[in-house]
Amino acid sequence: MKKEHLFKPGQSGNPKGREPGKTPAAKLRQFITKAMPEILSQLVEQAKAGDVAAAKVLIDRVCPPLKPQALPISLPVNGSLADQGAEIIRATMAGQIPPDIGSQLITALANQSKIVEIDELTKRIEALEAKQ
């Protein structure tokens, strides 16, 4: 079956197409760009007059929010996975590590337990197959 109705590679189906800058979004951007100095000066004046929302808009644009940075933590890695989980919970409850980091560590420990479980099952299956 021939596909003569399809466009040839590199050939537009509408060579004239829409003129650049004529879409509604492009027109809105152009309008906003022209009005930007006035918009900014009004925002600054409103912020100076005590408008907290205007101040927030300006501050958010100039100073983006800081990303949280994880601090290094030290926890013993001895013992079983259950022991390690208990130590993470104890450290979280004592305020030695933040709750969000404690949650991430518990999730990582749970994922590690799944890996250990799969590894042990694989070894058992291989040992049974070797006996046969």
MOQUI-V670825 format. One record per pair of residues at least 4 apart in sequence whose C-alpha atoms are under 7 Angstrom apart, sorted by the first residue. I is the first residue (numbers start at 1). J is the second residue. D is the distance in whole Angstrom. If there is no record, write none. Layout:
[[I J D] [I J D]]
This chain:
[[7 11 6] [7 13 6] [21 26 5] [21 27 6] [22 26 6] [22 27 6] [23 27 6] [24 28 6] [25 29 6] [26 30 6] [27 31 6] [28 32 6] [29 33 6] [30 34 6] [31 35 6] [32 36 6] [35 39 6] [36 40 6] [37 41 6] [38 42 6] [39 43 6] [40 44 6] [41 45 6] [42 46 6] [43 47 6] [43 54 6] [44 48 6] [45 49 6] [46 50 7] [46 51 5] [46 54 6] [47 51 5] [47 52 6] [47 54 5] [47 55 5] [51 55 6] [52 56 6] [53 57 6] [54 58 6] [55 59 6] [56 60 6] [57 61 6] [58 62 6] [59 63 5] [60 64 5] [77 84 6] [79 83 6] [79 84 7] [80 84 6] [81 85 6] [82 86 6] [83 87 6] [84 88 6] [85 89 6] [85 106 6] [86 90 6] [87 91 6] [88 92 6] [88 102 6] [89 93 6] [89 102 7] [90 94 6] [91 95 6] [91 96 5] [91 97 6] [92 96 6] [92 97 5] [92 98 6] [92 99 6] [92 102 6] [97 101 7] [97 102 6] [98 102 6] [99 103 6] [100 104 6] [101 105 6] [102 106 6] [103 107 6] [104 108 6] [105 109 6] [106 110 6] [107 111 6] [108 112 6] [109 113 6] [110 114 7] [111 115 6] [112 116 6] [113 117 6] [114 118 6] [115 119 6] [116 120 6] [117 121 6] [118 122 6] [119 123 6] [120 124 6] [121 125 6] [122 126 6] [123 127 6] [124 128 6] [125 129 6] [126 130 6] [127 131 6] [128 132 7]]
